[in-house]
Amino acid sequence: MSAEIELARLERQVLGVARVSRFLVAVDELRRMLAAEDPRLVARVLALVAPAIGKDLAAAVGAAFHLGVTDAVKMIGESEPKGVPVKPPSALVTAARAAEKAIAVEISKARKLARAGADPATILSPVLAASNSLKRDVVTLVNHAGNAGATAVADAAGLATVWVAETNACVECLAYSGRVAKPGKTFPGGLTYGAKSYNPEPIAYPPRHPRCRCTVEPLRSGEYAEALRREADRSVLRGFSLESESMKTRIEAADRLVSKGVD
């Protein structure tokens, strides 16, 4: 994978985060003012206007979709095939707008609580929870859109897609790495290196779960898919993982691989 393609992939994963930074900065400022019992608190809360996060996130979803299309076209080394949609799936745009609504509701409640003289924890707790949900939605929706774009190009060109997971992905996502979906078809459900899959339904493309970092690419060679499968086995056997997944899970997964005779 060239540096240009790798950079584009990373950009797709984080695209949209900057668009919601205004809101997160405002929350941090509010927290500091509460800690200092600043008399400007009420005025600041009342002046805190919810930014058009859904609108911005919807734009980020569209940009990620087109970036996914551009990446895939470069990978197949041809001009963009006919039949590629010009817009991302409507469900992603709807989800982006729902994220805006959720934030707007919580900030509206915060204003009312501030006017009523509520304690700082009561004011901030739901707003901070909503901001955490927003961060998750940004990563998930944008990655979803990018993979939708790549899949659309592969389908239009009559090419299969291959699932690509990172080295420290979870045991479910690693089980998909190197798997291939035929044009217009889905990846099977229920794959995992773990004891049990929590996602039994087939899936067209990542994300497999919130904050998933997996991607899909047009399949250019069977050897590449096989290499991804070997790398996934190696990752499990070496115990690579994020802190969000227990080492116990990886050890048990490695035991299952060894018992199957994986070299």
C-alpha positions in Angstrom: 0.0 0.0 0.0 1.5 3.4 -1.0 2.0 6.2 1.4 -0.6 8.2 -0.4 -3.3 5.5 0.0 -2.3 4.9 3.6 -2.6 8.6 4.4 -6.0 8.8 2.7 -7.2 5.9 4.7 -6.1 7.5 8.0 -7.7 10.8 6.9 -11.0 9.0 6.3 -10.9 7.5 9.8 -10.5 10.9 11.5 -12.4 13.1 9.1 -15.1 14.9 10.9 -13.5 15.1 14.3 -12.3 18.7 13.7 -15.9 19.6 12.8 -17.1 18.9 16.3 -14.1 20.3 18.2 -16.0 23.6 18.7 -18.5 21.8 20.9 -15.9 19.9 22.9 -13.9 23.0 23.5 -17.0 24.8 24.8 -17.7 21.9 27.2 -14.2 22.0 28.5 -14.5 25.7 29.1 -17.7 25.2 30.9 -16.1 22.6 33.2 -13.3 25.0 34.1 -15.7 27.8 34.9 -17.7 25.5 37.1 -14.6 24.4 39.0 -13.7 28.1 39.6 -17.3 29.0 40.5 -17.0 31.7 37.9 -20.0 34.2 38.0 -20.1 34.1 34.2 -21.4 30.5 34.4 -25.0 31.2 33.8 -24.3 33.7 31.1 -22.0 31.2 29.4 -24.5 28.4 29.5 -27.2 30.5 28.1 -25.0 31.8 25.3 -23.8 28.3 24.4 -25.4 27.7 21.0 -25.4 24.1 19.8 -23.3 24.1 16.7 -24.7 22.4 13.6 -23.0 19.1 14.4 -25.4 17.0 12.5 -25.1 19.3 9.4 -21.3 19.2 9.7 -21.2 15.5 10.4 -23.5 14.9 7.4 -21.0 16.8 5.3 -18.2 14.7 6.7 -20.1 11.5 5.8 -20.5 12.8 2.3 -16.8 13.7 2.0 -15.7 10.3 3.5 -17.9 8.5 0.9 -16.3 10.3 -2.0 -12.9 9.8 -0.5 -13.6 6.1 -0.3 -14.6 6.2 -4.0 -11.4 8.0 -4.9 -9.2 5.5 -3.0 -10.9 2.5 -4.6 -10.6 4.0 -8.1 -6.8 4.5 -7.5 -6.5 0.9 -6.3 -8.1 -0.6 -9.4 -6.0 1.6 -11.6 -8.8 2.5 -13.9 -11.2 5.4 -14.4 -14.3 5.5 -12.2 -16.7 2.7 -13.4 -20.3 3.6 -14.3 -23.0 3.1 -11.8 -21.2 4.4 -8.7 -23.7 6.4 -6.5 -23.1 10.1 -6.2 -24.3 10.2 -2.6 -23.7 8.1 0.5 -26.4 5.8 1.8 -29.3 7.9 3.2 -29.2 6.0 6.5 -25.8 7.5 7.3 -27.0 11.0 6.7 -30.0 10.3 8.9 -27.8 9.0 11.6 -25.6 12.2 11.4 -28.7 14.4 11.8 -29.8 12.3 14.7 -26.5 13.0 16.4 -27.1 16.7 16.0 -30.5 16.4 17.5 -29.2 14.5 20.5 -26.6 17.2 21.3 -29.1 20.0 20.8 -31.6 18.4 23.2 -29.0 18.0 25.9 -27.7 21.6 25.6 -31.3 22.9 25.6 -31.8 21.0 28.9 -28.6 22.4 30.2 -29.7 26.0 29.6 -33.0 25.4 31.5 -31.1 23.8 34.4 -28.7 26.7 34.6 -31.6 29.1 34.7 -33.1 27.1 37.5 -29.8 27.2 39.5 -29.1 23.5 39.3 -25.8 22.1 40.6 -22.9 21.8 38.1 -22.9 18.0 38.0 -26.6 18.0 37.0 -25.9 20.5 34.3 -22.8 18.9 32.8 -23.2 15.2 33.2 -25.7 14.6 30.4 -23.9 17.0 28.1 -20.6 15.3 28.6 -22.2 11.9 28.0 -23.7 13.2 24.8 -20.3 14.5 23.7 -18.8 11.0 24.3 -21.5 9.5 22.1 -20.8 12.1 19.5 -17.1 11.1 19.4 -18.1 7.5 18.9 -20.6 8.4 16.2 -18.0 10.5 14.3 -15.5 7.7 14.0 -18.1 5.1 13.2 -20.2 7.0 10.7 -17.2 8.4 8.8 -15.6 5.0 8.5 -18.9 3.5 7.5 -19.2 6.1 4.7 -15.7 5.6 3.4 -16.2 1.8 3.2 -19.5 2.3 1.4 -17.7 4.4 -1.2 -15.0 1.7 -1.7 -17.6 -1.0 -2.0 -19.7 0.9 -4.5 -16.7 1.2 -6.8 -15.8 -2.5 -6.5 -19.4 -3.5 -7.2 -19.7 -1.2 -10.2 -16.4 -2.6 -11.5 -17.5 -6.2 -10.9 -14.7 -6.8 -8.4 -14.8 -8.5 -5.0 -13.9 -6.7 -1.9 -11.4 -7.8 0.8 -11.7 -6.9 4.5 -8.7 -5.3 6.1 -8.3 -5.2 9.9 -5.5 -3.6 11.9 -3.0 -5.6 13.9 -4.6 -4.9 17.2 -8.2 -5.1 16.1 -10.6 -7.1 18.2 -10.9 -10.9 17.8 -14.1 -10.5 15.8 -12.7 -8.0 13.3 -9.5 -10.0 12.9 -11.6 -13.0 12.0 -12.8 -11.0 9.0 -9.4 -9.8 7.9 -8.6 -11.2 4.5 -12.1 -12.5 3.9 -13.6 -11.8 0.5 -17.1 -10.7 -0.6 -18.1 -11.2 -4.2 -19.5 -8.2 -6.0 -22.9 -7.2 -4.6 -22.6 -9.8 -1.8 -22.1 -9.6 1.9 -19.5 -10.9 4.3 -20.8 -13.8 6.4 -22.0 -13.2 9.9 -20.7 -14.8 13.1 -17.0 -14.9 12.4 -14.7 -14.6 15.4 -11.5 -15.9 17.0 -13.3 -15.7 20.3 -15.5 -18.3 22.0 -18.7 -16.7 20.6 -19.6 -14.1 18.0 -21.9 -11.3 19.1 -22.6 -10.3 15.5 -24.4 -13.2 13.8 -25.8 -11.1 10.9 -24.1 -10.8 7.5 -22.5 -7.4 6.8 -21.8 -5.6 3.6 -18.7 -3.8 4.9 -17.2 -2.4 8.1 -17.7 -1.1 10.7 -18.5 -4.3 12.6 -19.1 -2.4 15.8 -18.8 1.2 17.2 -15.3 2.7 16.8 -14.4 -0.1 14.4 -11.3 0.8 12.3 -11.6 -1.9 9.7 -11.7 -1.0 6.0 -12.5 -2.8 2.7 -10.6 -2.6 -0.6 -11.3 -3.9 -4.1 -9.6 -7.2 -4.3 -6.6 -7.2 -6.7 -5.0 -10.5 -5.8 -5.8 -13.7 -3.9 -2.2 -13.6 -2.4 -3.0 -10.3 -0.7 -6.1 -11.8 1.0 -4.1 -14.8 2.1 -1.4 -12.6 3.5 -4.1 -10.7 5.5 -5.4 -14.0 6.9 -1.9 -15.1 8.0 -1.3 -11.7 9.6 -4.5 -12.0 11.5 -3.5 -15.4 12.9 -0.1 -14.0 13.8 -1.8 -11.1 15.6 -3.9 -13.4 17.8 -1.0 -15.7 18.5 1.2 -12.8 19.6 -1.5 -11.3 21.7 -1.7 -7.9 20.1 -4.7 -6.0 21.4 -6.1 -2.7 22.7 -6.8 -2.2 26.4 -10.5 -2.5 25.6 -10.1 -6.2 25.0 -8.8 -8.4 27.8 -5.6 -10.5 27.5 -7.7 -13.5 28.7 -9.7 -13.2 25.5 -6.6 -13.2 23.4 -5.0 -16.1 25.2 -8.1 -18.2 24.8 -8.3 -17.3 21.1 -4.6 -18.3 20.7 -5.3 -21.6 22.4 -8.0 -22.3 19.9 -5.8 -21.5 17.0 -3.0 -23.7 18.3 -5.4 -26.6 18.9 -6.4 -26.3 15.2 -2.8 -26.8 14.2 -2.1 -23.3 12.9 1.6 -22.8 12.2 
